[in-house]
C-alpha cells in the first residue's frame, strides 16, 4: 500500500495506520516432505526448468534461489529509490528504514514518510487545497454483497457464449479452467 501511496502529492494517514514496511518478499510454502509422507507426488510438465520455481512440492535449486534473491534485491532498490525521490529524503536514510518494519503514523510522519495524520475529512480538505478548489465532491459507488445475487449472476454467466464473443473455442474454454 505504501508503494502505491508514493504516487500521491500528499499522504494523509489515519492515526491508527501502520505504515512503512518498505521491503519486498517472494513467498511460498514447501510441502514436499509432507507430500511424500502422505503419498502425494508432484506431476508437472513444464516448458522450462524454472517455470514452476515456487512449486510447493518442489525444491529450489541454488541457482533458482539466487535468481529470486536478485529479483527481490532489484525491486527493493527501486522501492527505496522511489521513496527517496517522491518523499524528498536522503537515499541512505530511506535505506536505513527499508528493512520491512512497520511503524505508527506518528513515527512515519517523524521520518517524513507521510505528510499528515488525519481522517477522511482531512484528506478531502487537503485534496481541495491541492486542486485550488473551494470544495470537492467525492462519489462513492458501492454495491452491498448478497450471496443470493452472486449466485444468480453466476447462473446467468455462460462461459461458452463469452468465449464466442471473444473469438474463443470450446477447446480454449477447457484449457483455461
C-alpha positions as CSV (number, residue, x, y, z in Angstrom):
1,X,0.0,0.0,0.0
2,X,2.8,2.4,0.8
3,X,4.4,1.8,-2.6
4,X,1.1,2.8,-4.3
5,X,0.7,5.8,-2.0
6,X,4.1,7.2,-3.3
7,X,2.2,8.4,-6.4
8,X,0.3,10.9,-4.2
9,X,1.3,14.5,-3.9
10,X,0.3,14.5,-0.2
11,X,-0.1,11.5,2.1
12,X,-2.6,11.7,4.9
13,X,-2.5,8.7,7.2
14,X,-5.2,7.8,9.7
15,X,-4.0,8.0,13.4
16,X,-4.2,4.2,13.7
17,X,-2.4,3.5,10.5
18,X,0.5,1.0,10.5
19,X,2.7,2.1,7.6
20,X,6.2,1.7,6.3
21,X,7.0,-1.9,5.5
22,X,9.5,-0.8,2.8
23,X,10.6,-4.1,1.6
24,X,10.0,-6.9,-0.9
25,X,9.3,-10.6,-0.5
26,X,8.7,-13.6,-2.5
27,X,7.0,-16.3,-0.5
28,X,5.9,-19.9,-1.0
29,X,5.3,-23.0,1.1
30,X,7.4,-26.1,0.6
31,X,5.2,-29.1,1.4
32,X,7.4,-31.7,-0.4
33,X,8.2,-33.7,2.7
34,X,4.5,-33.7,3.8
35,X,3.5,-34.8,0.3
36,X,6.0,-37.7,0.5
37,X,4.6,-38.7,3.9
38,X,1.0,-38.9,2.7
39,X,1.7,-40.2,-0.7
40,X,1.2,-37.1,-2.8
41,X,3.6,-36.7,-5.7
42,X,4.1,-33.7,-8.0
43,X,3.4,-34.2,-11.7
44,X,4.5,-31.1,-13.6
45,X,5.0,-30.8,-17.3
46,X,6.7,-27.5,-18.0
47,X,8.3,-25.5,-20.8
48,X,11.5,-24.7,-19.0
49,X,13.5,-25.6,-15.8
50,X,12.3,-22.5,-13.9
51,X,8.6,-22.4,-14.9
52,X,7.5,-24.0,-11.6
53,X,10.1,-22.2,-9.5
54,X,7.8,-21.9,-6.4
55,X,6.0,-25.2,-6.8
56,X,5.1,-26.2,-3.2
57,X,6.0,-29.8,-3.9
58,X,9.4,-29.0,-5.5
59,X,12.7,-27.9,-4.2
60,X,14.6,-24.7,-5.1
61,X,18.0,-25.1,-6.7
62,X,20.8,-22.8,-5.5
63,X,20.6,-21.1,-8.9
64,X,16.8,-20.5,-8.6
65,X,17.3,-19.1,-5.0
66,X,20.0,-16.7,-6.4
67,X,17.7,-15.7,-9.3
68,X,14.8,-14.9,-6.9
69,X,17.1,-13.1,-4.5
70,X,18.4,-10.9,-7.3
71,X,14.8,-10.1,-8.3
72,X,13.9,-9.2,-4.8
73,X,17.1,-7.0,-4.4
74,X,16.3,-5.2,-7.7
75,X,12.7,-4.5,-6.7
76,X,13.8,-3.4,-3.2
77,X,16.4,-1.0,-4.6
78,X,13.6,0.5,-6.8
79,X,11.3,0.9,-3.9
80,X,14.0,2.7,-1.8
81,X,14.8,5.0,-4.8
82,X,11.1,5.8,-5.3
83,X,10.6,6.6,-1.6
84,X,13.7,8.8,-1.6
85,X,12.6,10.7,-4.8
86,X,8.9,11.0,-4.0
87,X,9.4,12.0,-0.4
88,X,12.5,14.2,-0.9
89,X,14.6,12.1,1.5
90,X,18.2,11.1,1.6
91,X,18.5,7.6,0.0
92,X,20.8,6.4,2.7
93,X,18.2,7.5,5.3
94,X,15.5,5.6,3.4
95,X,17.8,2.6,3.2
96,X,18.1,2.5,6.9
97,X,14.3,2.4,7.3
98,X,13.8,-0.1,4.4
99,X,14.1,-3.3,6.4
100,X,10.4,-4.2,6.2
101,X,9.5,-2.7,9.6
102,X,6.1,-1.3,10.2
103,X,5.5,1.9,12.2
104,X,2.7,4.0,13.6
105,X,1.5,7.1,11.7
106,X,3.3,9.3,14.2
107,X,6.7,7.6,13.6
108,X,6.1,7.6,9.8
109,X,5.5,11.4,10.0
110,X,8.6,11.9,12.0
111,X,10.7,10.1,9.3
112,X,9.0,12.1,6.5
113,X,7.2,9.0,5.0
114,X,3.8,10.7,5.3
115,X,2.8,14.4,5.3
116,X,-0.1,14.5,7.8
117,X,-2.0,12.5,10.3
118,X,-5.7,12.9,9.9
119,X,-9.1,11.5,9.0
120,X,-11.2,11.2,5.8
121,X,-12.4,14.8,6.1
122,X,-8.7,16.0,6.4
123,X,-7.8,14.1,3.2
124,X,-10.7,15.6,1.3
125,X,-9.9,19.1,2.6
126,X,-6.3,18.7,1.6
127,X,-7.2,17.4,-1.9
128,X,-9.4,20.5,-2.4
129,X,-6.5,22.7,-1.4
130,X,-4.1,20.9,-3.7
131,X,-6.6,21.4,-6.6
132,X,-7.1,25.0,-5.6
133,X,-10.9,24.3,-5.3
134,X,-13.3,25.6,-2.8
135,X,-14.5,22.1,-2.3
136,X,-14.6,18.8,-4.0
137,X,-17.4,16.2,-4.2
138,X,-16.5,12.6,-3.7
139,X,-18.6,10.0,-5.3
140,X,-18.5,6.6,-3.8
141,X,-20.0,3.7,-5.7
142,X,-20.9,0.7,-3.6
143,X,-22.9,-2.4,-4.0
144,X,-23.9,-4.4,-1.0
145,X,-22.8,-8.0,-1.3
146,X,-25.5,-10.6,-1.3
147,X,-24.9,-14.3,-1.6
148,X,-28.1,-14.8,-3.5
149,X,-27.3,-12.0,-6.0
150,X,-23.9,-13.5,-6.5
151,X,-25.3,-17.0,-7.1
152,X,-27.9,-15.6,-9.6
153,X,-25.2,-13.8,-11.5
154,X,-23.1,-17.0,-11.7
155,X,-26.1,-18.9,-13.1
156,X,-26.6,-16.3,-15.8
157,X,-22.9,-16.4,-16.8
158,X,-22.4,-18.5,-19.9
159,X,-18.6,-19.0,-20.5
160,X,-19.0,-20.6,-23.9
161,X,-21.0,-17.6,-25.1
162,X,-18.5,-15.2,-23.6
163,X,-15.7,-17.0,-25.4
164,X,-17.5,-16.9,-28.7
165,X,-17.9,-13.2,-28.3
166,X,-14.1,-13.1,-27.8
167,X,-13.4,-15.5,-30.7
168,X,-12.5,-18.4,-28.4
169,X,-13.4,-22.0,-28.9
170,X,-14.6,-24.8,-26.6
171,X,-11.1,-26.2,-26.5
172,X,-9.8,-22.9,-25.3
173,X,-12.6,-22.8,-22.7
174,X,-11.5,-26.2,-21.3
175,X,-7.9,-25.1,-21.5
176,X,-8.4,-22.1,-19.1
177,X,-10.2,-23.9,-16.4
